[in-house]
Amino acid sequence: MPLSYQNPVYPYRRNADQDRSGGHHPVVIVGGGMVGLGMAVDLAWRGVASVVLDDNNTVSVGSRAICHAKRALEIYDRWGIADRLRGKGILWNLGRVFLRDRQIYDFNLQPEEGHAWPAFINLQQYYLEEYLVDAALASGLVDLRWKNEVAGIRQLPVGVELDIVTPDGAYSIACDWLIACDGAGSVVRRTLGLEFDGKIFEDRFLIADVQMKAEFPTERWFWFDPPFNPGQSALLHRQADDVFRIDLQLGADADPEVERQPERVIPRLRAMLGPDMPFELDWVSVYTFCCRRLERFRHGRVVFAGDSAHQVSPFGARGGNGGVQDVDNLGWKLALVLSGAAPESLIDSYDAERIPAADENILNSTRSTDFISPKNGASRAFRDAALELAASHAFARPLVNSGRLSRPHAYAASPLSTADRDAFVAGPAPGAPLIDAPVEAAGGDWLLHHMATGFTALVFGDVSPRDRARLAEGPVPISLCVVGEGAGSVRDAAGLIAGRYDGRAGTTYLVRPDQHVAARFRQFDVAALLEARDRAMGRVREAMA
Amino acid sequence: MNRLLTEPRLARADDLFEALVEAHRELDEAASDRLHARLVFVLANHIGDEAVVLEALAVARAAALE
């Protein structure tokens, strides 16, 4: 248990399903970690109730996912918790790479101004989960069931039946959709007997949280072959509460049982931090990493999200951030399918979009891990050659890979997207997430705040009252965000919105409920928007060529 | 599109050969491997086209005897 943090204990409570049979819920989420809670909060934000089952009664034990990327922060902003992360966490944009005892270069992950959120905020996972629990409870739509452990799962013709064990006995419920957010060791995945194969890395890494009053700047520091850990690598991140995350590569031969003992850990940290730095060891673990995923994430009415579906090595912060983007992708689709507005096949697009995203994360984190822990003489020679050149030549710096840090996946081949027929020289292409920009308003404001819960048409210019009315019709209306000068318009004083979207009079982006682009046009055209919206809801299927 | 040039282009091949060998004279195997790798990166960046470099790699691999 970390010294700097006391885990809250959430109460186990009896629920109505324990005193009846035939309890049924539209959505049951297995796992109350950051991904499962995120799923529940996103659904609640869309007006959908859910039950969350967690086998424990607290938040994350240990700091775990600490680097929250810009896109995840934008999602947390939508859920109303991002300001809490900003208040408590550590904002950073800059990374430094060291070779032996000297810095070889630095990099800024967000070199341009005019974004609400930084490249990253570092914050221990337990704080994020506390905020998510608070948001879930405040919504009134999330039934959080602590100490409720899944013991059995049966797929029904339509839906899923679950057996659940609690401190005072077992009970069963059924649901329309089961969302498995129960982590890398997923009970749901094992119960369904699904293969979870991939690449396992031999190198062992010591991961320690250290509490100290150190003057290290709020930057990501990565060392190759540092004097305090010769032949290996090291990574330093600042977290909240004067806690620092230190990763030390130990090599393939290290004995994890021996290496996690404080009498081994403390001298290693002492060598890194210097003889005079007082510190307390908060939390320590020895890991090997793997990169793997399920072949499919949807299995009937069971959908996997986060580490239960895919696992990556930590270099790049792609685990937690990838998991949050899973539920960001799934939430609006589930809401539309449950309301009857979209066909059930819309859920298949979760596979079509999130499997390429998982593959991108796996590819990047595999390459980073291979660079950091070269597996043969040739890969070590290339690695070291790139590092040596990078010290004096900028051209070699892109070859150095200390982690390719999490970026949102652009769903380039999504069946939900309408392909561009007009030319754009800038702006997010169909499938890509929106790019934030400042909006002129008293106190400052941001473009992403003007996106609706559902679909939004982002329009440069004017929209007639008749067209406004047509977009507002039907069960799935399209809200408007007009960039211009008229009343109710978003003002683009600095011209940054127009620049980032190649916006001219008539330019229109159709934005999905997850703030990814569904379609874009040079002319505002209601019929084209409605067709693109229907395609984004899985209601228009392209004839297969 | 650029393509790899494989016709003879070096006027002072003997000089180049000697300089390459000479550069490795004092190096152990690991240092020699790193020098090769640095040279590959410098030349690849000069070429500035990953496809041409991959074509060169294929030519180099295919020329191995045995």
Interface residues (C-beta under 8 A of the other chain):
Chain A: G377 A378 R380 A381 F382 D384 A385 A386 E388 L389 F395 A396 L399
Chain B: A30 D33 R34 L35 H36 A37 R38 V40 F41 V42 N45
